[in-house]
Amino acid sequence: MGRHSSGGKVVFFAWTDDRGLVETVKPFRSLDELFAHCLDSGAQGYVEEVLITGVDEKGVAREVALTFRSVSQPLSA
């Protein structure tokens, strides 16, 4: 059995005036879905993390986490 991914999820963080920091999670099954979620991220907030799930060459379940540091918005003068 060869290495392959089976999808994953994108974690978004957004700051709201009424609820504070809000986390939204969107699953994906393909690279195209992941790409679409990241391009549409403005409505969801900032991409904080991408978790990719799959199996290694021995068939053992694996997860790769790509974590991002979001930039804060500039203070208004």
Secondary structure as GFF3:
##gff-version 3
##sequence-region A 1 77
A	DSSP	beta_strand	4	16	.	.	.	ID=ss1
A	DSSP	beta_strand	20	28	.	.	.	ID=ss2
A	DSSP	alpha_helix	31	39	.	.	.	ID=ss3
A	DSSP	alpha_helix	41	44	.	.	.	ID=ss4
A	DSSP	beta_strand	46	55	.	.	.	ID=ss5
A	DSSP	beta_strand	61	67	.	.	.	ID=ss6
###
